[in-house]
Amino acid sequence: MNARLNDAGSRLAGLYVPLVTLLGYVFLFAPLVVLVIYSFNSGRSTVNFEGLSLAWYAEAFNDRGLRNGLVVSAIVALASAVLSAAIGTSAALAVVKRDFRGKNLFSTLIIAPLILPEIVLAVGLLVSTVAAGISLGYLTLIAGHLLISVPFTFLIVRASASTLNPRLDEAAADLGATGAQTFLRVTLPLLLPAILSGMLLSAVVSFDNFVMSTFVSGVGTTPLPLQIYSMLKSGLTPKINALGTVLIALNVLVVAVVLRRFMKTIR
């Protein structure tokens, strides 16, 4: 009897992890599946499926507001990703490779935006830009998104840089390499996967940002999340589902390309 109970308990324990994993995947991806399905709805409802149609994809591509919002979000996300990679990498290398007074305080200040409420950062940046007489637009949007994206790049690159062998720099110096040559030919190639990961994460954080964008976007620089939110006043249609499906397809394509390149590098 005890042996049967033990066997049953072992089987249930063995099913626990796969079951929880399956439920986790359902929780994460079920909304995306519903979004994709209703993007092909022929009716205007986002609740009742009335038939198959591609009309909403045409509506999404022809919507000037959505197109402009997509362009603004793409420009800001790209700029934020590149700048956050440069700033985060420089800060990470300074913390890992240099000893200076206040290093711990410096690291804490860089990652502080992860702890502080984003709305506090947004209000602070808005007040500062208004006091400085700076007009709201691309500059303030990129600056605001950098505040929340640089900590991610810093942490990712710092973790990777801390694993580098310091003797590599010494060997490069012994061979006559300058500081710039050592960075370009030794340090940068080794940190490139971490830098690219930080850039991708920064781009995603920037593209999806809503709170910061609400405060620091100006006339003509309304990003896509704010554009979609403004459409709530007139009611959402499957046009948003169609746009979301296109963005999901683009994200899957980017991830597939990155994974393929990563698999080639480890072979």
C-alpha positions in Angstrom: 0.0 0.0 0.0 2.8 2.4 1.0 4.7 1.5 -2.1 1.7 2.4 -4.3 1.2 5.7 -2.5 4.9 6.5 -3.0 4.7 5.6 -6.7 1.6 7.8 -7.1 3.3 10.6 -5.2 6.4 10.3 -7.4 4.4 10.5 -10.6 2.5 13.6 -9.4 5.8 15.2 -8.4 7.1 14.4 -11.9 4.1 16.0 -13.5 4.3 19.1 -11.4 7.1 20.9 -13.3 5.8 20.1 -16.8 2.2 21.1 -15.8 3.3 24.4 -14.2 5.5 25.1 -17.2 2.6 24.4 -19.6 0.3 26.7 -17.6 2.9 29.4 -17.6 3.2 29.2 -21.4 -0.6 29.3 -21.8 -0.8 32.4 -19.5 2.0 34.2 -21.5 0.9 33.3 -25.0 -2.9 32.9 -24.9 -3.5 36.6 -25.2 -1.2 36.8 -28.2 -3.0 33.9 -29.9 -6.3 35.7 -29.3 -4.9 38.9 -30.7 -3.7 37.2 -33.9 -7.0 35.4 -34.4 -9.1 38.5 -34.1 -6.9 40.4 -36.4 -8.5 38.4 -39.2 -12.1 39.2 -38.0 -14.3 40.6 -40.7 -16.4 42.5 -38.2 -15.6 45.5 -36.0 -15.9 43.7 -32.8 -12.8 42.5 -30.8 -15.0 40.1 -28.9 -17.2 38.3 -31.4 -15.6 36.6 -34.4 -17.7 37.1 -37.5 -15.5 35.7 -40.3 -12.1 35.8 -41.9 -10.9 39.0 -43.6 -7.6 40.9 -44.2 -9.4 44.2 -44.3 -8.1 45.4 -41.0 -4.5 45.0 -42.1 -5.2 47.4 -44.9 -6.9 49.7 -42.4 -3.9 49.6 -40.1 -1.4 50.4 -42.9 -3.6 53.2 -44.2 -4.0 54.8 -40.8 -1.8 57.9 -40.8 -1.8 58.2 -37.0 -0.6 54.7 -36.5 2.1 55.0 -39.2 3.4 58.2 -37.7 3.4 56.7 -34.2 5.2 53.6 -35.4 7.9 55.7 -37.1 8.3 57.9 -34.0 8.6 54.8 -31.7 11.1 53.1 -34.1 13.3 56.2 -34.3 13.3 56.7 -30.5 13.8 53.0 -29.8 16.8 52.8 -32.2 18.4 56.0 -30.8 17.8 54.9 -27.2 19.3 51.4 -27.9 22.5 52.8 -29.5 23.0 55.5 -26.9 22.2 53.3 -24.0 24.7 50.7 -25.3 27.4 53.4 -25.5 26.7 54.8 -22.1 26.0 51.5 -20.3 29.1 49.9 -21.8 31.4 52.8 -20.9 30.0 52.9 -17.3 30.3 49.1 -16.9 33.9 49.0 -18.1 34.8 51.9 -15.8 33.3 50.1 -12.8 34.9 46.7 -13.6 38.3 47.8 -14.8 39.0 50.9 -12.8 39.2 51.7 -9.1 38.1 55.2 -8.2 36.6 56.9 -5.2 32.8 56.6 -5.1 32.6 53.6 -7.4 29.8 52.0 -5.4 27.8 55.3 -5.3 28.3 55.6 -9.1 26.9 52.2 -9.7 24.0 52.8 -7.4 23.1 56.0 -9.1 23.1 54.3 -12.5 20.7 51.6 -11.5 18.6 53.9 -9.4 15.9 54.4 -12.2 15.1 50.7 -11.8 14.0 51.3 -8.2 12.4 54.8 -8.4 8.8 55.0 -9.7 8.9 55.8 -13.4 6.3 58.6 -13.0 8.7 60.4 -10.6 11.5 60.3 -13.1 9.1 61.5 -15.8 7.8 64.4 -13.8 11.4 65.3 -12.8 12.5 65.3 -16.4 9.5 67.3 -17.6 10.1 70.0 -14.9 13.8 70.1 -15.8 13.2 70.5 -19.5 10.6 73.2 -19.0 12.9 75.1 -16.7 15.7 74.8 -19.2 13.5 76.1 -22.0 13.8 72.9 -24.0 10.9 72.1 -26.3 9.3 68.7 -26.0 10.1 66.4 -28.9 12.5 63.7 -30.0 15.3 65.1 -27.7 13.2 64.8 -24.6 11.7 61.5 -25.6 15.2 59.9 -26.2 16.5 61.4 -22.9 13.5 60.0 -21.0 13.9 56.6 -22.5 17.6 56.6 -21.8 16.9 57.1 -18.1 15.0 53.8 -18.0 17.1 51.8 -20.5 20.7 52.6 -19.5 20.5 50.6 -16.2 19.6 47.4 -18.1 22.5 47.8 -20.5 24.8 48.6 -17.6 23.9 45.5 -15.6 24.1 43.2 -18.6 27.5 44.5 -19.8 28.9 44.7 -16.3 28.0 41.1 -15.6 29.8 40.0 -18.8 32.8 42.3 -18.3 33.4 41.0 -14.8 34.1 37.5 -16.3 36.8 38.7 -18.6 40.3 37.7 -17.9 42.4 40.8 -17.0 45.5 39.2 -18.4 44.1 39.6 -21.9 44.6 43.4 -21.6 48.1 42.9 -20.3 48.9 40.5 -23.1 47.6 43.0 -25.7 49.7 45.7 -24.1 52.8 43.5 -24.1 52.3 43.0 -27.9 52.3 46.8 -28.4 48.6 47.4 -28.6 47.3 50.8 -27.6 44.3 51.3 -25.3 42.0 51.9 -28.3 43.4 48.8 -30.1 42.9 46.6 -27.1 39.3 47.7 -26.7 38.4 47.3 -30.4 40.2 44.0 -31.0 40.0 42.3 -27.6 37.4 43.7 -25.2 34.7 44.7 -27.7 34.5 41.4 -29.5 34.2 39.5 -26.2 31.5 41.9 -24.9 29.6 42.1 -28.2 26.9 39.5 -27.3 26.2 41.3 -24.0 26.1 44.7 -25.7 23.7 43.4 -28.4 21.5 41.9 -25.7 21.4 45.2 -23.9 20.6 47.1 -27.1 17.7 44.7 -27.9 16.3 45.0 -24.3 16.7 48.8 -24.4 14.9 49.0 -27.8 12.0 46.8 -26.5 11.7 48.9 -23.3 11.7 52.1 -25.3 9.3 50.9 -27.9 6.7 49.7 -25.3 7.1 52.7 -22.9 4.0 54.6 -22.0 4.5 56.5 -18.7 7.6 58.4 -19.6 6.4 59.1 -23.1 3.2 60.6 -21.7 5.1 63.3 -20.0 8.0 64.1 -22.5 6.5 63.6 -25.9 5.6 66.8 -27.9 3.5 67.8 -30.8 4.3 65.6 -33.8 6.3 63.1 -31.8 3.5 60.9 -30.4 4.8 57.3 -30.0 2.7 54.3 -30.9 1.6 53.4 -27.4 0.1 56.8 -26.8 -1.4 56.8 -30.3 -3.2 53.5 -29.5 -4.3 54.8 -26.1 -5.9 57.9 -27.8 -7.9 55.5 -30.0 -9.7 54.2 -26.9 -11.9 57.3 -27.0 -13.4 56.1 -30.3 -13.3 52.4 -29.5 -10.8 49.8 -30.4 -11.2 47.8 -33.6 -9.4 44.7 -35.0 -7.1 47.3 -36.7 -5.1 47.3 -33.5 -5.0 43.5 -33.5 -3.6 43.6 -37.1 -0.9 46.1 -36.1 0.0 43.9 -33.1 0.2 40.8 -35.2 2.6 42.6 -37.6 4.8 43.7 -34.6 4.7 40.2 -33.2 5.9 38.8 -36.6 8.7 41.3 -36.7 9.8 40.5 -33.2 9.8 36.8 -33.9 11.9 37.5 -37.1 14.5 39.5 -35.1 14.7 36.9 -32.4 15.1 34.1 -35.0 17.9 36.0 -36.7 19.7 36.7 -33.4 19.4 33.1 -32.3 20.7 31.8 -35.7 23.7 34.1 -35.5 24.3 33.1 -31.9 24.1 29.4 -32.8 26.7 30.0 -35.5 29.1 31.6 -33.1 29.0 28.7 -30.6 29.6 26.0 -33.1 
